[in-house]
Amino acid sequence: MLENTTAIEDAVDHIETAVETSAPARSVRDEFETIWRVAGLPTCHLSRYADGTYKASYAMRAWDTYAATRKWRAVLGAAKPRG
């Protein structure tokens, strides 16, 4: 488990560095979806309604948190299933 967490953190750190140096036109939503995929979260949960909201409730919760904070750890925290 620790190896998986470290691998995810390393990959996301790499993305954050790339995002910081990439064109400013890159959208926040693109950043969020990239983090989601690198973390190994289900990509099927990134499907959206016509208004842009995610169909999966925990993806929507994670998006709201990321849009407000721009911190990748917030995506992982919000994406944890509640139950």
Residue pairs with C-beta under 8 A, 6 or more apart in sequence:
8 38
8 39
8 40
8 76
11 38
12 35
12 38
12 39
12 72
15 31
15 34
15 35
15 38
15 72
16 72
19 26
19 31
19 34
28 66
28 67
28 70
29 63
31 66
31 70
32 62
32 63
32 66
32 67
32 75
33 46
35 66
35 72
35 75
36 43
36 45
36 46
36 59
36 62
36 75
36 79
37 43
39 75
39 76
39 79
41 59
41 79
42 56
44 56
45 54
45 55
45 56
45 58
45 59
46 54
46 56
46 59
47 54
47 55
47 56
48 54
48 55
49 55
53 60
54 60
54 63
58 78
58 79
58 80
58 81
58 82
59 79
61 78
61 79
62 74
62 75
62 78
62 79
64 78
65 74
65 75
65 77
65 78
66 72
66 74
66 75
66 78
68 74
